[in-house]
């Protein structure tokens, strides 16, 4: 742990750049699973992708600015986005462990946005069932949602440590 805390305080911008690279790799793997393997993402998967894009972009912006105020601000926003992504992934994992009686995920994400006003579409996106509860792919016993939660939780922990150590410095 001492090495981790040293790395976080010595090079916070480098840590943010590594978070960006991890997000880009995860997005690339998600696109591979979608377009090469043929797994279609459910609405909750789409929301997790947007959260991952948010964490990555915010981490990238934080890594590009030299001032401590800038990287701390972008780091805090990335922390909030990572927490949101972890929440959605945890919810989907819960749905996979305890699938609902009626297996219907509803319309796809873009169909909901195009057909309904945003005030109705957003709650529909977060109603995970059916396809959102399906486990189509696993690695070491964990589903995509499980691994997504692990990654978002890891980002949250690293960003939290980065901000705490940055505040003390």
C-alpha positions in Angstrom: 0.0 0.0 0.0 2.9 2.3 0.6 4.0 2.1 -3.0 0.4 2.9 -4.1 0.2 6.0 -1.9 3.6 7.1 -3.0 2.6 6.8 -6.7 -0.7 8.7 -6.0 1.0 11.7 -4.3 4.1 11.8 -6.6 2.3 11.7 -9.9 -1.5 12.4 -9.7 -1.7 13.5 -13.3 0.0 10.2 -14.4 -2.5 8.3 -12.3 -5.4 10.1 -14.0 -3.9 9.3 -17.4 -3.7 5.6 -16.4 -7.4 5.7 -15.4 -8.2 7.2 -18.8 -6.2 4.4 -20.5 -8.1 1.8 -18.5 -11.4 3.3 -19.5 -10.4 3.4 -23.1 -9.4 -0.3 -23.0 -12.6 -1.3 -21.3 -14.7 0.6 -23.9 -12.7 -1.1 -26.6 -13.3 -4.5 -25.1 -17.1 -3.7 -24.8 -17.2 -2.8 -28.5 -15.3 -6.0 -29.3 -17.9 -8.0 -27.4 -20.7 -6.2 -29.2 -19.4 -6.1 -32.8 -17.2 -9.2 -33.0 -18.8 -11.6 -30.5 -22.3 -10.4 -31.1 -23.5 -9.5 -27.6 -26.0 -6.7 -27.7 -25.9 -4.3 -24.7 -28.9 -3.8 -22.6 -30.1 -0.4 -21.4 -28.1 -0.7 -18.1 -25.0 -1.7 -20.1 -25.4 1.5 -22.2 -25.7 3.6 -19.1 -22.5 2.0 -17.7 -20.7 2.8 -21.0 -21.7 6.4 -20.7 -20.4 6.5 -17.1 -17.2 4.9 -18.3 -16.8 7.5 -21.0 -17.5 10.2 -18.4 -14.8 8.8 -16.0 -12.3 8.5 -18.9 -12.9 12.0 -20.3 -12.8 13.6 -16.9 -9.6 11.7 -16.0 -8.1 12.7 -19.3 -8.9 16.4 -18.7 -7.5 16.2 -15.2 -4.3 14.6 -16.5 -3.8 17.4 -19.1 -3.9 20.3 -16.7 -0.8 21.2 -14.6 -2.5 23.1 -11.8 -3.5 21.1 -8.7 -6.9 22.9 -8.6 -7.7 21.6 -12.1 -6.7 17.9 -11.6 -8.5 17.9 -8.2 -11.7 19.3 -9.7 -11.7 16.9 -12.6 -10.7 14.1 -10.2 -13.7 14.8 -8.0 -16.1 14.8 -11.0 -14.5 11.5 -12.2 -15.0 10.1 -8.6 -18.7 11.0 -8.7 -19.1 9.5 -12.2 -17.3 6.3 -11.1 -19.5 6.0 -8.1 -22.6 6.3 -10.3 -21.2 3.6 -12.7 -20.5 1.4 -9.7 -24.1 1.9 -8.5 -25.6 0.9 -12.0 -23.3 -2.1 -12.3 -24.2 -3.2 -8.7 -27.9 -2.9 -9.6 -27.4 -5.0 -12.7 -25.4 -7.6 -10.8 -28.2 -7.8 -8.3 -30.8 -8.3 -11.1 -28.6 -11.1 -12.5 -28.4 -12.8 -9.1 -32.2 -12.3 -8.4 -33.9 -12.1 -11.8 -37.4 -10.6 -11.8 -40.5 -12.7 -12.6 -41.2 -11.0 -15.9 -38.2 -11.0 -18.2 -38.7 -8.0 -20.3 -36.1 -5.3 -20.6 -38.4 -3.1 -22.7 -37.3 -1.0 -25.6 -33.8 -0.3 -26.5 -32.1 2.8 -25.1 -32.2 4.9 -28.3 -35.8 3.9 -29.0 -36.8 5.1 -25.5 -35.0 8.4 -26.0 -36.6 9.0 -29.4 -40.1 7.9 -28.5 -40.6 9.4 -25.0 -39.8 12.7 -23.3 -36.7 12.6 -21.2 -38.7 12.7 -18.0 -40.3 9.3 -19.0 -37.3 7.8 -20.8 -34.8 8.2 -17.9 -36.8 6.1 -15.5 -37.4 3.5 -18.2 -33.6 3.2 -18.8 -33.1 2.3 -15.1 -35.8 -0.3 -15.0 -33.5 -3.3 -15.5 -35.2 -6.6 -16.2 -35.2 -9.3 -18.9 -32.1 -8.7 -21.0 -30.5 -6.7 -18.2 -30.7 -9.8 -16.0 -29.3 -12.2 -18.6 -25.8 -13.4 -18.3 -24.5 -13.9 -21.8 -20.7 -13.9 -21.1 -18.6 -14.7 -18.0 -14.9 -14.6 -17.1 -13.6 -16.3 -14.0 -17.2 -16.8 -12.8 -18.1 -13.1 -13.1 -20.5 -11.5 -15.6 -19.8 -8.3 -17.5 -21.8 -6.4 -14.9 -19.8 -8.0 -12.0 -16.5 -7.0 -13.7 -17.8 -3.6 -14.5 -18.6 -3.1 -10.8 -15.1 -4.2 -9.8 -13.6 -1.8 -12.2 -15.8 1.1 -11.2 -15.1 0.4 -7.5 -11.4 0.3 -8.3 -11.6 3.7 -10.1 -13.6 5.1 -7.1 -11.0 3.8 -4.6 -8.0 5.1 -6.6 -9.7 8.5 -7.2 -10.6 8.8 -3.6 -7.1 8.0 -2.4 -5.7 10.5 -5.0 -7.9 13.3 -3.8 -7.3 12.6 -0.1 -3.5 12.4 -0.6 -3.7 15.5 -2.8 -5.6 17.4 -0.1 -2.9 16.6 2.4 0.0 17.6 0.1 
